[in-house]
Amino acid sequence: MKITSVRSRVFEWKGHTVPPEKHFCSNAMDLLWDKGDSMGTFRFHGWTVVEIETDTGLIGIGNVALAPRIAKNIIDQYLTPLVIGHDPFDYEYLWQRMYRSTMAWGRKGIGMAAISAIDIALWDLMGKATNQPVFKLLGGRTKEKIPCYASKLYRTDLDEMQREAQSYLDQGFNSMKMRFGYGPKDGPEGVRENIKSVEAVREVVGPDVDLMLECYMGWNLEYTKRILPKLEKFEPRWLEEPVIPDDIDGYAELNKMTHIPISGGEHEFTSHGFKQLLDKQAISVIQYDTNRVGGITAARKINALAEVYGVPVIPHAGQMHNYHLTMSTLASPMSEFFPVHDVEVGNELFYYLFTGDPAPEKGFIDLDDNLPGLGLSLSDQYLSDFNIIE
């Protein structure tokens, strides 16, 4: 079996979004004085879909959400020539070929995200060629079903946050993640507002529900050290991305000073990047996203590292490329799930583009043992809401 063509398309959303001032989240831009929508640069308004076809007529599907137009250019100009004519089962060779040939500029960030899209499509192809789901190729079922947590709860009116938290309890979730809305530039009042939001959600969910706290790189080391003691009484399962990903020493200092586990890795790449984090004991929860970190080939190596270091892997964003890895390793105890409702365009675009992603039932997601590959196909339900760039 040989790869005969690689097709990439960018799907840019042109539909409705909720005004950003209605729902907000601290983020890396918040340390700058910017009166605009600071989350704007982190929302996905487009998605790149990659389809790899072989001489047998099989087509594997991959995807990348970061900087989709740039990712498409990298895929078309640099990566496609490296995989055409090769056997998709030579996935390790192809990964190394893409990684090493783009090393001068592609080993982190959008270059690695583009490699991820190709790699995911290769694994989808291998599953289809063997008539097996990808998780079977990765080691098989290690859990009956995948526990997942509801991930939304942007900072809004506190009553609204409480209603949303209650809705997740009603759906059967016993864990959920909320976002902070304030950071260092908001001063002591912002600290109080952050604490109020955690109090409000914990009041609804009670002590027996895992509550995760998301900073999205919006704090710094000094601010996090100041607020951490105030958060400990709420017993969060983790505090996510309190500082920028390059501040590895900051992560390590925070992880050592508190019993709240510090999580991160959504913006880290390859097993080399995660070995640095693990060696420094910088994070207590790994949160890579397969369509950023280097694809399934890279993610499975990180899972092996994590198992040795005893650090759990809970991938960012859920979605099928992450679910298959979670199902197939004991290093991953659970998955993230983004409920789709009228908040923003972001990770929700995945559900508008693809069909096949399972919906959670009472807080659990299951994968079909009889569905080959990733189990995804492109949907035509919302195509009129996208501009498509060939």
C-alpha positions in Angstrom: 0.0 0.0 0.0 1.4 3.4 -1.1 0.4 6.9 -0.4 -0.7 8.5 -3.7 -2.1 11.9 -2.7 -2.4 14.3 0.2 -5.3 16.8 0.2 -5.5 19.7 2.7 -8.4 22.1 3.1 -9.1 24.9 5.5 -12.6 25.3 6.8 -13.1 28.8 8.1 -16.2 29.4 10.2 -18.5 32.3 9.1 -21.4 31.5 11.5 -22.6 33.1 14.7 -20.5 33.7 17.8 -21.4 35.1 21.1 -19.9 38.5 21.9 -16.6 38.0 23.9 -17.6 40.3 26.7 -20.3 37.9 27.8 -18.0 34.9 28.6 -14.4 35.4 29.4 -11.3 33.6 30.6 -7.9 34.7 31.8 -5.2 34.1 29.2 -1.7 34.9 28.2 -2.6 38.3 26.7 -4.0 39.6 30.0 -0.6 40.7 31.3 -0.7 43.4 28.6 -3.0 46.3 28.8 -5.2 45.6 25.8 -8.8 46.9 25.7 -9.8 44.5 22.9 -10.9 40.9 23.1 -7.8 39.3 24.7 -9.1 35.8 24.0 -9.6 36.6 20.3 -6.2 35.2 19.3 -6.9 31.9 21.1 -10.3 31.2 19.5 -10.3 28.8 16.6 -12.3 30.3 13.6 -10.9 27.7 11.2 -9.7 24.1 11.1 -7.4 22.3 8.6 -8.5 18.8 7.4 -6.0 16.5 5.8 -7.1 13.5 3.7 -4.4 11.0 2.7 -5.3 8.5 -0.1 -3.5 5.3 -1.0 -3.4 3.2 -4.2 -5.9 0.9 -2.6 -8.5 3.7 -2.5 -8.4 4.1 1.3 -8.5 7.6 2.7 -7.2 8.6 6.2 -8.3 11.8 7.9 -6.2 14.0 10.0 -6.8 17.5 11.4 -5.1 20.6 12.9 -6.7 23.6 14.6 -3.7 25.9 15.2 -3.1 28.6 12.6 -5.0 26.6 9.9 -3.9 28.6 6.8 -0.2 28.4 7.8 -0.6 24.7 8.7 -2.1 24.1 5.2 0.9 25.8 3.5 3.4 23.7 5.6 1.5 20.5 4.7 1.3 21.3 1.0 4.8 22.7 0.5 6.9 20.8 2.9 5.3 17.6 4.3 3.3 16.2 1.3 6.5 15.5 -0.8 8.0 13.6 2.1 5.2 11.1 2.4 4.0 10.6 -1.2 4.9 7.1 -2.5 5.5 5.6 1.0 3.7 2.9 2.9 1.6 4.5 5.7 2.6 1.6 8.0 6.1 3.1 8.0 4.7 5.7 10.3 7.8 6.0 12.6 10.1 6.5 9.5 7.7 9.1 8.1 7.4 10.9 11.4 11.2 11.1 11.7 11.4 12.2 8.1 9.0 15.1 8.7 10.5 16.0 12.1 14.1 16.0 11.0 13.6 17.8 7.7 11.8 20.7 9.3 13.8 20.8 12.5 15.3 24.2 11.8 11.8 25.8 12.1 9.2 23.1 12.8 10.0 21.2 16.0 7.6 23.2 18.1 4.5 25.2 17.4 2.6 25.2 14.1 5.3 23.1 12.3 4.7 20.3 14.7 0.9 20.8 14.6 1.1 20.3 10.8 3.1 17.1 11.3 0.5 16.0 13.8 -2.3 16.2 11.1 -0.4 14.0 8.7 0.4 11.5 11.4 -3.2 11.3 12.6 -4.3 10.6 9.1 -1.7 7.8 8.8 -3.0 6.1 11.9 -6.6 6.4 10.6 -5.4 4.8 7.4 -3.7 1.9 9.2 -6.9 1.3 11.2 -8.9 1.2 8.0 -6.4 -1.1 6.3 -6.6 -3.6 9.1 -10.3 -3.1 9.8 -9.4 -2.2 13.4 -10.1 0.9 15.5 -6.9 2.9 16.2 -7.0 2.1 19.9 -6.7 -1.6 19.1 -3.5 -0.8 17.2 -2.2 1.1 20.2 -2.7 -1.6 22.7 -6.4 -2.2 23.0 -9.0 -1.4 25.6 -7.6 -0.7 29.0 -10.9 0.5 30.5 -14.5 -0.4 30.0 -15.4 3.2 29.3 -13.6 6.5 29.5 -14.5 8.8 32.4 -14.7 12.4 31.2 -15.1 15.8 32.7 -17.3 18.7 31.4 -15.0 21.5 30.4 -16.6 24.9 30.0 -17.7 27.2 32.9 -16.3 30.4 31.5 -16.4 33.3 34.0 -19.8 34.9 33.7 -22.4 36.1 36.1 -22.0 33.8 39.2 -25.6 32.7 39.1 -25.2 31.7 35.5 -22.1 29.7 36.4 -24.0 27.9 39.1 -26.8 27.0 36.7 -24.3 25.7 34.2 -22.5 23.6 36.9 -25.8 22.2 38.0 -26.6 21.2 34.4 -23.4 19.1 34.2 -24.4 17.4 37.5 -27.8 16.7 36.0 -26.1 15.1 32.9 -24.2 12.7 35.2 -20.7 14.3 35.2 -18.9 14.0 38.5 -16.0 16.2 37.5 -15.9 19.6 35.7 -13.5 22.4 34.9 -14.0 26.2 35.3 -12.1 29.2 34.0 -10.8 32.1 35.9 -11.7 35.6 34.6 -9.1 37.8 36.3 -5.3 38.0 36.5 -2.4 40.1 37.8 -3.5 43.4 36.2 -6.8 43.3 38.0 -5.2 43.6 41.4 -6.7 42.5 44.8 -10.3 43.0 43.5 -9.5 40.5 40.7 -8.2 38.0 43.3 -11.4 38.3 45.3 -13.5 37.8 42.1 -11.5 34.7 41.2 -12.1 33.3 44.7 -15.8 34.1 44.5 -16.2 32.2 41.3 -14.6 29.0 42.8 -16.8 29.4 45.9 -19.9 29.7 43.7 -19.2 26.6 41.7 -18.1 24.5 44.7 -21.3 25.5 46.5 -23.3 23.8 43.8 -21.2 20.8 43.1 -20.3 19.9 46.7 -17.1 18.3 48.1 -17.4 15.0 46.2 -17.1 16.4 42.7 -13.7 16.9 41.2 -13.3 20.6 40.3 -10.5 21.7 38.0 -9.3 25.3 37.7 -8.1 26.8 34.4 -5.8 29.8 34.1 -4.8 29.5 30.4 -1.4 31.1 30.8 -3.0 34.3 32.2 -1.1 34.6 35.5 2.5 34.9 36.4 4.7 33.3 39.1 4.2 36.0 41.7 0.5 36.2 41.3 0.0 32.4 41.3 2.1 32.1 44.5 -0.1 34.8 46.1 -3.4 33.2 45.2 -2.5 29.5 45.7 -3.0 29.5 49.5 -6.5 30.9 49.0 -7.4 28.1 46.6 -6.2 25.2 48.6 -9.4 25.0 50.8 -11.5 24.2 47.7 -9.4 21.1 47.0 -9.2 21.4 43.2 -8.1 18.4 41.3 -5.6 20.6 39.5 -4.6 24.2 38.6 -4.0 24.4 34.8 -1.4 26.5 33.0 -0.9 29.2 35.6 2.1 30.6 33.8 3.4 30.7 30.2 4.7 27.3 28.9 8.3 28.6 28.5 8.5 29.2 32.3 9.3 25.6 33.1 11.2 26.6 36.3 8.1 28.6 37.4 5.9 25.5 36.9 8.4 23.5 39.0 8.4 26.0 41.8 4.6 26.1 41.9 4.3 22.3 41.7 6.6 22.0 44.8 5.0 24.7 46.9 1.4 23.4 47.0 -0.6 20.2 47.4 -2.7 21.4 44.4 -1.4 19.5 41.4 -0.1 21.8 38.7 -1.1 20.7 35.2 0.1 21.7 31.7 1.4 20.6 28.4 -1.3 21.8 26.0 1.3 24.0 24.5 4.3 21.6 24.7 5.6 19.4 21.9 7.1 15.9 21.4 8.5 13.5 24.0 11.6 15.7 24.3 9.5 18.6 25.6 7.7 16.4 28.1 10.9 14.8 29.3 12.1 18.2 30.3 8.9 18.9 32.2 9.0 15.5 33.9 12.7 15.6 34.8 12.1 19.0 36.6 8.9 17.7 38.3 7.2 20.8 36.7 3.7 19.3 36.2 1.6 16.7 38.0 -0.8 16.2 35.1 0.1 16.1 31.4 -2.3 17.7 29.0 -1.0 17.4 25.5 -3.3 17.5 22.5 -2.6 14.9 19.9 -3.2 17.2 16.9 -0.5 19.6 18.3 2.1 17.5 20.1 3.3 15.5 17.1 0.4 13.2 16.4 -0.3 9.7 17.7 3.2 8.6 17.0 4.6 11.2 19.4 1.7 11.0 21.9 2.2 7.2 22.5 5.9 7.9 23.5 4.8 10.6 25.9 2.3 8.1 27.4 5.1 5.6 28.0 7.2 8.3 29.6 4.3 9.4 31.8 3.7 5.8 33.0 7.3 5.5 34.1 7.2 8.8 35.9 3.8 8.1 37.5 2.2 11.2 36.0 -1.3 11.0 34.6 -2.1 12.0 31.0 -5.4 13.7 30.5 -5.3 15.1 26.9 -6.6 18.6 26.0 -10.0 18.9 24.3 -11.2 15.3 24.1 -12.0 14.5 20.4 -11.3 11.2 18.7 -7.6 11.5 18.2 -7.2 11.9 22.0 -9.9 9.4 23.0 -8.1 6.5 21.2 -4.9 7.2 23.1 -6.8 7.5 26.4 -8.6 4.2 25.9 -5.4 2.4 25.1 -3.1 3.3 28.0 -3.3 3.1 31.8 -1.4 6.4 31.9 -4.7 8.1 31.0 -7.4 7.9 33.7 -9.9 10.2 32.0 -10.6 12.6 29.1 -11.7 16.2 28.7 -15.1 16.9 27.0 -16.2 20.2 25.6 -19.9 20.6 25.8 -21.2 22.3 22.6 -23.5 25.2 23.3 -23.8 28.8 22.4 -20.6 30.2 23.9 -17.9 30.7 21.4 -16.3 29.2 18.3 -13.3 27.2 19.4 -12.9 23.5 20.0 -16.7 23.2 19.1 -15.7 23.5 15.4 -14.5 19.9 15.6 -18.1 18.8 16.2 -19.3 20.9 13.3 -16.8 19.4 10.9 -16.8 15.7 11.8 -19.3 13.1 12.6 -18.5 10.0 14.7 -17.3 11.6 17.9 -19.2 9.8 20.7 -21.4 11.8 23.1 -20.9 11.2 26.8 -23.5 9.2 28.7 -23.6 9.9 32.5 -20.1 11.2 32.3 -18.5 8.4 30.3 -17.5 8.0 26.7 -17.2 4.7 24.9 -15.5 3.7 21.6 -16.8 1.2 19.1 -14.6 -2.0 18.9 -16.0 -2.6 15.3 -15.4 0.9 13.8 -12.1 1.0 11.9 -9.6 3.8 12.1 -10.6 6.8 14.1 -14.2 6.4 13.3 -14.6 9.9 11.9 -16.0 11.2 8.7 -16.5 14.8 7.4 -20.0 16.1 8.0 -22.0 18.1 5.4 -24.5 19.4 8.0 -22.8 22.7 8.6 -20.8 23.1 5.4 -22.7 26.3 4.4 -21.4 27.9 7.6 -17.8 27.5 6.4 -15.6 29.2 3.8 -13.5 26.4 2.3 -9.9 27.1 1.1 -8.6 24.4 -1.2 
